[in-house]
Amino acid sequence: MLYYTKIGGLMIRKKTNNLVKKSNELAIMKKDSLNIREAKVIAYLISMIHTESEVLQKHKIPLSVLCDEININYKDMVNIADEFSNELLNKKIKIGTGRDDWTMAQWVSIFHYKEGIVTVGLNPHLKPYLTKLSEKFFNYRIENLLFLTTGYAVTLYELLKYWQGNIYEIDLGKFHDIFGTGKTKSYTNDKSANYNIKRRIIEPAVEQINKYTDITVTKWEVIKLGRKVTGFRFFKRPNENPYWATEDYRREQEVLALEDEKTFMNAPKEYLQGILGSTGYRLDNLRVDLMGGDLLIRASEEVLIKALGDESVKGSDREKIVSEADKFGYKVIFEIE
């Protein structure tokens, strides 16, 4: 997984540790329901956090890369970016220690879009629940979320990761708080509410969790008091061979990588050299790759920051590269090797 930040005026691409790490409290706090795009974006932002961070940083990420990293359709996201950002900023979580001491906070504090680049950051109020965690926390590889298609599946997956035992029970009231369904009539007051929860939330979530993640739900059941549904019980065990770790998935990724490589190798060399020509750097001095509409330029930190210079300095090699790339319709991302 990758994230983008600024060092010395350059937009630099770095790798994350792929781990989503949260305090146990976050898993069981009352929250608004998240759709799958919102859930994946929040998880991705959490995976970018350095565990010892003093602040929750904002990050600049090409929207195309963000979508690719968390398996979201890029074209769809472009069309709904404004609506998505508005809805994401309105999604809240109730954090606190009890009935008389709590805070209602947004998950995300900022979402800025400009020319294909998003600047996004988590709410600073969430910092105690995301950094410097030495106990009472859970974590998972973000790959487990790649093929889930509902926010409810993500919520259930996180609950099962949070719970260390093999059997997890949740009462109906707490279920509504955590899944954000308490205000949805079809899941509460409607005569078919329990049927709707079963068919629309639990069954699809369990199917996807079993197929794509590192957890297997061996069985789940409704808890009743007489004829009244009072909660749910889930039986689980680890899945030692999740889909994203299988040979089939690895082959799929290799095919995609090969297609990207062919696209690059088939591009006329002089076409790419034209982008770098005015800087005096040759293709054999820098590693250059194409990724969608992005031109990825890789080199050592010394070359990228000291040799190419600051983007704000007019006439610098950095500024020339960006200017030349723009003529060819590319946006430039610099990556430290």
N, C-alpha and C positions, 0 to 999 in steps of 0.2 A: 504494500500500500504506500501511497505517496502523498506528500503534502507540500505546500508552497509557502515560502516566507521570504522576507527581504533581508539580505546581508550586503552591506556596502552599496546599497542602491540597486542591487540586482535581484530579480525574482529567481530564487533558487529552489530547485526541486529536491526534496529529501524523502527518505523512506520512513514510514512509521513502523511501530513494532507489531502492528496488526491486532493488538490486544485492546479490547474494550474492558475497562476496569471501573467498577462502581462499588460504592458502599452498599451494604445489604439494605440500608434504609431506603435507598432510591428505588429498589425493586418493589417495595410494598407501600410506597407513599401514594396518596390519592392524586390522580392526574387525569388530564384530558386524554381522550383516545387519540392515537396518532395513526395516520394512514401510513402505507408502506414507505412512501418517499420520505416523509418526515422522520419516521423511525430510523431509516437507514442513514439519513444525513446526520442526525443527532449521534448515532452510534459511531459514524465515521469521524465526527469532530472529537468525540471522546477518545477514539483510538489515536488521535494526533497529540494528546496531552502527554507531556513528560511528567512522570509520576511525582517528581519532586518540585514541580513548578510552583513558583510563588504567585503567579497570575495565570488566568485563562486567556491565552492570546487569541487575537483575531488572525485569520488566515486568508490569504488570497489564493484562489483555486480556479483554474479554467473550468467552466461549467462542463465542457466536453469530457475533461478528465475526471471530474467528480462523478459524473454519470457512469463513466466506464468503470471506475473503481468499485462502485456499489451496485452495478448491474441495474441501472435505471435507463429507460429509453431517452436518449438525448433530444431527439426531435420533439417528443412530447413535452419534455421539460422546458425547452425553449419557448414553446407555445403557451405554457402555463406558468412561466417564471414569476410574473407579477402576482398572480393568484396564489401560487405556492408560497412565496415569501410572506405574503399577508397572513395566510393561514398558519404558517409555521410560527410567526411572531406572536400569534394569539394563543398558541398552545401553552398551557400552564401546568405546573406541578406544585402541590402543597407540601412544603418542607418545614420541619419543625420537630419539637420534642414532645408535644402533647396537645391536649385540647385548648390549653390557655397560652400556648407559646408556639406560633407557627407563622410562616410567610408564604404567600401565594406568589410564585415567581414564574416568569417565562423561561422556557428552555433556552431560547436563543435571544441575544440582546441586540444583534445587528445582522442585517442581510442587505448587502449593497451589490448591485449589478451594473457593470459597465463594460461594454464591448466584449462580451463573452467571458468576462472574469467576475467571479463572485467573491466578495469579502464577507465572511461570516464568522461569528463568534458566539460561544456559549455564555450564558448569564453568569457573571462573577459570583452571584449568591450560591451557585452550585459547587464552588471550589472545595468546600470542606468534604463534599461527598465524592470528589473525583481525584483529588491529589493527596499525596502523603498518606496513603492508606496502608496501615501495617496489620490491621486485623478487621474482622467483620466486613469482608468484601468478597466479591466474586468477579471472575473475569472469563472472557471467552475470545476466541479468534473471530474477527469480523467476517471471515469467509462463511461462517455458519448462517449469516443473514442473506447472503447473495441471492439465493433462489427462493426465499420466502416472498409471498405475494400479498400478505395482509399485515397491517400493524398489530392485529390481535395475535398473529403467529409469533411475532417478535416479542410481544409482552409475555405470552405464555412461555416461550423459550427462556426468557430472562428469569422468570419466576422459578422455573425448574433448575436453572443453573445456580440461582441464589440458594435454593434449598439443598442442603448437603445429603439429606437422607434419601431413601429409595421410594418413600411414599409422601406425597405432598397433599395436604388438605387445605381447602379455602372455603370459608363460609360465603353465602350468597352476597351479603352486604359488602364484604371486603372485595369480592370479585368485581362488583360494580364500581367500587372506588378505584381499583387498580386498572381495570380495563376501560374506564371512562364511559360506562354504559348506563350509569345511574339516572341520567336525564333522558334516555331514549325509551320512548313508550313501548316500542316493540320488544324490548328486553326487560321491561319492568311490569307495567300495568296491564299490558295486553294479555288476553287469555292464553295466547300461544307463546308467551314470553320465554318459558323454559325450553320449549321446542326450538324457538328461534336461536337461543343461546347455543343449544346443542348443534343445530344444523349450520348456522352462519359463523359461529365463532370457534367452538371447541373442535368439532370434527375436521374442518379444513386445516386448522392449526396443527392438530396432532398428526394428520397425514403428511404435512409439509415438514414438520420437525423430524419425523421418523425417516423421511426420504432424504433430507438435505443437511441435517446437523449432526453434532456429536452426542446427541441424546436420543434414546429410543423410549417412547412411551409404550410400555407393554400392555397397559390396560388403563382405562379411566372409567369412573362410575359416578352416578348422581347420589348424593347423600340426602336422605329424606327423614322427616319426622312425621310419621303417619303418611299422609298423601302429599304433604307439603315439602317442596324442595328447599333445603337449607344450605346446600353447598355442593362441592365437587371434590373428588379424590383421584389423584393421579399416581400411577405406579411407573417408575422409570429406572433405567439403567444406562450406563455409558455406551455409546456407539463408537467402537474403536476404529471404524473405517467409514467416516462420513463421506458424502459424495465429493466434496471439494478435495479430499485426500486420495481419491481413487485414481487408478491408472487411466480410466476412461476420461475423467476430467482433465488430467495432465495432458493427455493426447489432444483433447480439444483446444487447450491453451497453446500447445505447440503448433497446431495448425493455424490458429489465429496469428501467432507470432510470426510464422513463416509467411503468411499472406502479407503482414505488415512489412516484412523484410523484402519480399518481392516487389511490393509497391515502391519501396525506397530504391532498391537496386535497379529497377526499370526506369527510374526517373533519369533524364539526361544529366550527366555529370556537370556539364557546363551550366545547366539551369540552376543547380544548387550552388555551384561555384560563383555564379553571379551574385548570389546573396552575400557571400563572404569576400568576394574579390576586392572590394574597395577598402577592406580592413588590412590587407596584406597577409591574412591567414589563409592557408590552403586547407582543403578537406583532409589532407593527411596530418594536419596539425591539430585538428579538432574532430571529435566524433559527432556526426550529425545524423539525426534520425527524423523521419516524418511520423507524426501521430495525429491523424485527423487534420485539423487546420493549424496544428502547432508544429513549429520547428524546434526540436530538442537539440541543444548544443551542449556537449559534455566535454569537460576538461578538468584539470586540477584547480584547486582553490586559487593558487597563485595566478594561473592564467585568467580565470574568470573574473577575479576581483581586482588583482593588481595590474594585469596586462590590458584587459579589456576596458577597465575603468568604470566610473559611475555613470548610470544612465542620465543623470541630471547635467552632466558636463557636455555641452554642445561640442560636437566634433570628435568626441571620444570614440574609440572602436566599438564600444557598447552601443552608442547612439547610432553609429553607422550601420551596424548589423541589423538593429531594429528597423531602421529606415529602409534599408535595402530589402529586408524580408517583407515589409509591408507592401512594397511594390509588386511582390509576387503573391500577395494575399495570405501571407503567413504571420502568425503571432509567434514570438520567440520566447522560449523557456530555457533558462540556463541551469544546468545540473552539475553539481560538484561530484567528481568521481573519487 
